[in-house]
Amino acid sequence: MTTIQLLQKSIDYIEENLKSELSLSELAEISGFSTFHFCRIFSNYVGMPVAAFITKRRLYHGIYEIQIGKKTIDIALLYGFNTYAGFFKAFKREFGCSPTKYLKLNTAKKPMAVNLIREAKIMLTQREIKQILSNWNLDSNLEIEDTFTLGGTAKSDSTWLINGKYIFKTGKNIAGLKTHIAISKELEKSGVLAATPIKTIEDEDFIIKDDKYFCLTNHIKGKFLTPEERYAENRIEIGEKYGEAIGNLHKILKKQDKNLEVNDNNLLKTVLGWALPQTKITMEQWGCPLPDRFYEDFTENFSKLYNELPRHIIHRDPNPSNIMFHNDEVSGFIDFEISERNVRIFDPCYCATGILAEATTIADRFEKWDEILKGIITGYDNICKLTEAEKLAIPYVIYSIQMIFIAWLDGKEELKNLAMQNRKMLIWIWENKDKCFESL
């Protein structure tokens, strides 16, 4: 048997006995190694010590059982924590928040058994990060922390915070990374904080290993707002800050429109040629069809307006988790990888739909969303004066964004909850279009 196959025997045993006391000696014996050798190769292959792995699995199983109705204190004791305080401390260290807050922001899924052969590449990430970071002039004592997306509800599998000062990122879209670097450098010249690259020892902006890039950038001071903060009493003011920040970003991007090489996208063609027909099929298959007049109104009116809409390089992904706040003001933007040339009104509309999508924990998010949308559009208009055609096109751009998401998510089983959420959003926006758009 291979080393991984031998380790898998111990991992399977751990999974079956999480509620029992586990010793290193018995786990080593199951794999056929000495205790010392077992601990060493376990850390090398799994990316963390045995004890840390056991604690992590207990926490994942524990939070799932708490979600389905079991008492927290009972679960803490059941999974080997002597007190609730011990469970709480371990949980917060792993997830960055209390169990109560975690369940407000997430749906805990039943943990799947770890298949080391299948997941070895993922489990080795921490070790690989340390190896790859040797290409930069950093302290030898590295602190690697997870980052989160979707309003803090999903752990990123491609981005990490290093020593509290840098962001380490990997991916395969090298062309997109080059776009991000070019834009972030121009923003920095204009006094706008963006994630600019830290040079490697060889004075490169990033390195390539196999088919992936690895890049280290500065960490923008601040944090993204939580859904609760976005929907607070001052939500219109918050919306205006988002809108004004996007407007100021666009003023810089417009000046660089001829200097930066990006993809040129036609939103109308994308929707009419792909997203709209796919959305129509998907909505009918799921038993939530929109009336024909929705598609007819969109096709007729957006087709008339589209050529009048100003266009230049845009962020393309200004979801609220990509916009950082510090001391109640926008401090900077992150992630320009998918920037493109498109209609400029796309960005403020995308930010608004992102705020609606990420607020699943807000009970009355739909009823309050029109105020946030109004704030974003007002703030953007304060900086980049909207044309009459743009004002009329706002509903159709928002419909476009939703149809693109619905079409893209179709058939992705692992994202079915997100897909359902976006279908519900489109129906609600259409049915409440007067409330949402009448004051814009």
C-alpha positions in Angstrom: 0.0 0.0 0.0 1.1 3.6 -0.7 1.8 6.1 2.1 -1.4 7.9 1.3 -3.4 4.7 1.4 -1.9 3.8 4.8 -2.7 7.3 6.1 -6.3 6.9 4.8 -6.8 4.0 7.2 -6.1 6.3 10.1 -8.2 9.1 8.7 -11.1 6.7 8.3 -10.7 5.6 11.9 -10.6 9.2 13.1 -13.8 9.9 11.2 -15.6 6.9 12.8 -14.4 7.7 16.3 -14.6 11.5 16.7 -16.8 11.1 19.8 -14.2 8.8 21.4 -10.8 9.5 22.9 -8.1 9.1 20.2 -4.4 8.5 20.9 -1.5 9.1 18.6 -0.1 5.6 19.3 -3.3 3.8 18.2 -3.6 5.9 15.1 0.1 5.2 14.2 -0.5 1.5 14.8 -3.4 1.5 12.4 -1.2 2.9 9.7 1.7 0.7 10.6 4.2 3.5 11.4 6.0 4.5 14.6 4.3 7.3 16.5 7.2 9.7 15.6 7.1 8.8 11.9 3.3 8.9 11.8 3.1 12.4 13.1 5.8 13.6 10.7 4.2 12.2 7.5 0.7 13.1 8.6 1.7 16.7 8.8 3.5 16.6 5.5 0.6 14.9 3.6 -2.4 16.5 5.3 -0.9 19.9 5.9 -1.6 20.1 9.7 -0.8 18.2 12.9 -2.9 15.2 13.8 -4.5 16.9 16.8 -5.4 20.0 14.7 -7.0 17.7 12.1 -9.1 15.8 14.7 -10.2 19.1 16.3 -11.2 20.5 12.9 -13.3 17.4 12.0 -15.0 17.5 15.4 -15.9 21.2 14.9 -17.4 20.6 11.5 -19.5 17.7 12.7 -20.4 19.6 15.9 -21.7 22.7 14.1 -23.8 20.6 11.8 -25.4 18.8 14.7 -26.0 22.2 16.5 -27.7 23.5 13.3 -30.2 20.5 13.2 -31.3 21.3 16.8 -29.0 19.7 19.3 -27.9 21.7 22.3 -24.5 23.4 22.0 -23.2 22.3 25.4 -24.2 18.7 24.7 -22.4 18.7 21.4 -19.3 20.2 23.0 -19.1 17.5 25.6 -20.0 14.8 23.1 -17.1 15.7 20.9 -14.5 15.6 23.6 -14.4 19.2 24.8 -14.4 19.4 28.6 -16.3 22.7 28.7 -18.4 24.8 26.3 -15.6 27.5 26.7 -13.1 25.1 25.2 -15.4 24.3 22.3 -16.1 28.1 21.8 -12.4 29.0 21.8 -11.5 26.2 19.3 -14.4 27.1 17.1 -13.6 30.8 17.0 -9.9 30.0 16.2 -11.0 27.8 13.2 -13.9 29.9 11.8 -13.1 33.4 13.1 -16.5 33.9 14.8 -18.8 32.3 17.4 -20.9 29.3 16.6 -24.1 31.5 16.8 -22.8 34.0 14.4 -21.5 31.3 12.0 -25.0 29.8 11.8 -26.5 33.2 11.1 -24.2 33.6 8.1 -24.0 30.0 6.9 -25.8 26.8 6.3 -23.7 24.1 7.9 -23.6 21.0 5.6 -23.2 17.5 6.8 -19.5 16.8 6.7 -18.3 14.4 4.0 -15.7 11.8 5.0 -12.2 12.9 4.0 -10.8 11.1 1.0 -7.1 11.9 1.2 -6.3 10.7 -2.3 -8.9 12.9 -3.8 -8.3 15.9 -1.5 -4.5 15.6 -1.0 -3.9 18.6 -3.3 -6.3 20.7 -1.2 -5.1 19.5 2.1 -1.5 20.3 1.2 -2.3 23.9 0.5 -0.8 25.3 3.7 2.5 23.4 3.2 2.6 24.5 -0.5 1.9 28.1 0.5 4.9 28.2 2.8 7.1 26.6 0.1 6.0 29.1 -2.6 6.3 32.1 -0.3 10.0 31.4 -0.1 10.1 33.3 -3.5 9.4 36.5 -1.6 11.6 38.2 1.0 9.3 37.5 4.0 9.9 36.6 7.7 10.5 32.9 8.1 7.8 32.7 10.8 4.7 32.9 8.5 1.2 33.3 9.8 -1.4 32.1 7.2 -5.0 33.0 7.7 -8.1 32.2 5.6 -10.0 34.9 3.8 -13.8 34.9 3.1 -16.1 35.8 0.3 -19.9 36.2 -0.2 -20.3 38.5 2.7 -18.1 36.4 5.0 -20.2 33.2 4.4 -17.7 31.2 2.3 -14.1 30.5 2.8 -11.9 31.3 -0.2 -9.9 28.4 -1.6 -7.5 30.7 -3.6 -6.7 33.6 -1.3 -5.0 33.9 2.1 -3.9 36.6 4.5 -0.2 36.4 5.2 1.3 37.9 8.4 -1.7 40.3 8.6 -0.1 42.5 5.9 -0.2 40.7 2.6 -2.7 38.8 0.4 -1.4 35.6 -1.3 -3.5 34.6 -4.3 -3.4 31.8 -6.8 -5.4 31.0 -10.0 -5.1 30.1 -13.6 -6.3 33.3 -15.3 -2.9 34.8 -15.9 -4.2 37.3 -18.4 -6.7 38.4 -15.8 -4.0 38.8 -13.2 -2.0 41.0 -15.6 -5.1 43.1 -16.0 -5.5 43.4 -12.3 -1.9 44.4 -11.8 -2.0 47.1 -14.6 -5.2 48.6 -13.1 -4.1 48.5 -9.5 -0.8 50.2 -10.4 -2.7 53.0 -12.2 -5.1 53.4 -9.2 -2.1 53.6 -6.9 -0.7 56.5 -9.0 -4.0 58.3 -8.6 -4.0 57.9 -4.8 -6.6 55.1 -4.7 -5.7 52.0 -2.6 -5.7 48.8 -4.6 -4.0 45.4 -4.2 -0.7 46.1 -5.9 1.9 43.3 -6.2 4.8 42.8 -3.9 8.0 42.0 -6.0 9.5 38.6 -5.7 13.2 38.1 -4.9 13.7 38.0 -8.6 11.9 41.3 -9.0 8.8 39.8 -10.6 5.2 40.7 -10.0 4.2 37.0 -9.7 5.5 33.5 -10.4 4.1 30.7 -12.4 4.2 27.0 -11.3 2.7 24.4 -13.6 -0.4 26.1 -15.0 -1.1 28.4 -12.0 0.1 31.8 -11.0 1.0 32.8 -7.5 1.0 36.5 -6.5 1.6 38.4 -3.3 -0.1 41.8 -2.9 -0.4 44.4 -0.3 -3.4 44.1 2.0 -5.8 47.0 1.8 -6.5 48.5 5.2 -10.0 47.8 6.4 -12.7 45.2 5.8 -15.8 44.7 3.8 -19.1 45.5 5.5 -21.2 42.7 6.8 -24.8 42.3 5.5 -26.0 43.6 8.8 -23.9 46.8 8.4 -25.1 47.4 4.9 -28.8 47.1 6.0 -28.4 49.3 9.1 -30.5 52.4 9.7 -28.1 54.5 7.6 -28.4 52.1 4.6 -29.1 54.9 2.1 -26.0 56.7 3.2 -24.0 53.5 3.0 -25.4 52.9 -0.5 -24.2 56.4 -1.5 -20.7 55.7 -0.3 -20.6 52.5 -2.4 -21.9 54.5 -5.4 -19.5 57.4 -5.0 -16.6 55.0 -4.6 -17.5 53.3 -7.9 -17.9 56.7 -9.5 -14.4 57.8 -8.4 -13.0 54.5 -9.6 -14.7 55.0 -13.0 -13.2 58.5 -13.4 -9.7 56.9 -13.2 -10.6 53.9 -15.4 -12.1 56.2 -18.1 -8.8 58.0 -18.4 -7.0 54.7 -18.8 -9.5 53.3 -21.3 -7.1 53.5 -24.3 -4.0 52.5 -22.3 -5.1 49.1 -20.8 -5.8 46.0 -22.8 -9.0 44.3 -21.7 -11.8 42.2 -23.2 -14.5 44.2 -24.9 -17.9 42.8 -24.0 -21.4 43.6 -25.4 -23.8 43.1 -22.6 -26.9 43.1 -24.8 -25.5 40.4 -27.2 -24.4 38.3 -24.2 -27.9 38.4 -22.7 -30.0 38.0 -25.9 -27.7 35.4 -27.4 -27.2 33.2 -24.3 -28.4 34.3 -20.9 -32.0 35.2 -21.7 -33.0 32.0 -23.6 -31.2 29.9 -21.0 -32.9 31.7 -18.1 -36.3 31.2 -19.8 -35.6 27.4 -20.0 -34.3 27.2 -16.4 -37.1 29.2 -14.9 -39.7 26.9 -16.6 -37.8 23.7 -15.6 -37.9 24.8 -11.9 -41.5 25.7 -11.9 -41.0 29.5 -11.5 -41.5 30.9 -15.0 -41.6 34.6 -15.7 -44.3 35.9 -18.0 -43.6 36.4 -21.7 -44.0 40.2 -21.2 -40.8 40.2 -19.1 -38.7 38.9 -21.9 -40.6 41.0 -24.5 -40.2 44.2 -22.5 -36.5 43.5 -21.9 -35.7 42.7 -25.6 -37.6 45.7 -27.0 -36.6 48.4 -24.5 -33.0 47.4 -23.7 -32.3 47.0 -27.4 -33.4 50.6 -28.0 -31.4 52.0 -25.1 -28.2 50.0 -25.3 -26.2 51.9 -28.0 -26.8 55.2 -26.1 -25.1 53.9 -22.9 -21.6 55.3 -22.1 -18.9 52.6 -21.9 -15.3 52.2 -20.9 -13.2 49.9 -18.7 -15.2 48.9 -15.6 -14.4 46.8 -12.5 -16.9 44.1 -13.6 -17.0 42.5 -10.2 -17.6 45.3 -7.7 -19.6 43.0 -5.4 -19.6 44.4 -1.8 -17.0 41.9 -0.7 -14.5 43.5 -3.1 -15.0 47.0 -1.7 -13.2 47.7 1.6 -14.2 50.2 4.3 -12.0 51.8 7.0 -13.3 54.3 9.6 -16.7 54.2 7.9 -15.3 55.2 4.5 -14.4 53.2 1.4 -10.7 52.6 1.6 -10.1 50.7 -1.6 -11.0 48.0 -4.1 -9.7 44.5 -4.7 -9.7 41.9 -7.5 -9.7 43.5 -11.0 -9.0 40.2 -12.7 -12.2 40.2 -14.8 -12.2 43.9 -15.6 -13.5 44.6 -19.1 -14.8 47.3 -21.4 -18.6 47.4 -21.0 -21.4 49.8 -20.2 -20.4 51.8 -17.1 -23.7 51.5 -15.4 -23.1 47.8 -15.0 -20.8 48.3 -12.0 -23.2 50.2 -9.7 -26.0 47.8 -10.6 -23.8 44.8 -9.9 -22.9 46.2 -6.5 -26.6 46.6 -5.7 -27.5 43.0 -6.8 -24.5 41.7 -4.8 -25.8 43.4 -1.6 -29.2 41.8 -2.2 -27.6 38.4 -2.9 -25.3 38.4 0.1 -28.0 39.4 2.6 -29.6 36.0 3.1 -29.5 36.5 6.9 -31.5 39.7 6.8 -35.2 38.9 7.3 -36.6 41.9 5.4 -33.8 42.5 2.9 -36.1 42.6 -0.1 -38.3 45.3 1.5 -35.3 47.5 2.3 -33.2 46.9 -0.9 -34.8 49.7 -2.9 -33.4 52.2 -0.5 -29.9 50.8 -0.9 -30.2 50.7 -4.6 -31.3 54.4 -4.6 -28.3 55.3 -2.4 -25.9 53.6 -4.8 -27.4 55.2 -7.9 -27.5 58.6 -6.2 -23.9 58.3 -5.0 -22.7 57.3 -8.5 -24.7 60.1 -10.1 -23.0 62.6 -7.7 -19.6 61.6 -9.3 -20.4 60.4 -12.8 -23.5 62.2 -14.0 -25.9 59.7 -15.4 -27.5 60.2 -18.8 -31.2 59.8 -19.3 -30.6 56.6 -21.3 -28.6 55.2 -18.3 -31.4 56.0 -15.9 -33.9 54.3 -18.0 -31.6 51.3 -18.5 -31.0 50.6 -14.8 -33.8 48.0 -14.5 -32.6 46.2 -17.7 -29.0 46.1 -16.6 -30.1 44.6 -13.3 -32.2 42.0 -15.1 -29.2 41.3 -17.3 -27.0 40.6 -14.3 -29.5 38.3 -12.8 -30.1 36.4 -16.1 -26.3 35.9 -16.6 -26.0 34.5 -13.1 -29.0 32.2 -13.6 -27.7 30.9 -16.9 -24.1 30.4 -15.6 -25.3 28.6 -12.5 -27.6 26.2 -14.4 -26.5 22.6 -13.9 -23.9 23.4 -11.2 -25.2 21.0 -8.5 -22.8 22.3 -5.9 -24.2 25.8 -6.3 -27.9 24.9 -6.4 -28.7 27.0 -3.3 -27.1 30.0 -4.9 -28.9 29.3 -8.2 -32.3 29.1 -6.4 -31.5 32.4 -4.6 -30.8 34.2 -7.8 -34.0 32.9 -9.5 -36.0 34.2 -6.5 -34.2 37.5 -6.7 -35.1 38.0 -10.4 -38.8 37.2 -9.8 -39.0 39.5 -6.9 -37.3 42.4 -8.7 -39.6 42.0 -11.7 -42.7 41.8 -9.6 -41.7 44.8 -7.5 -40.2 46.9 -10.3 -42.3 49.9 -9.4 -41.1 49.9 -5.8 -37.5 49.3 -6.8 -37.1 51.7 -9.7 -39.7 54.4 -9.5 -37.6 56.9 -7.5 -34.4 56.5 -9.4 
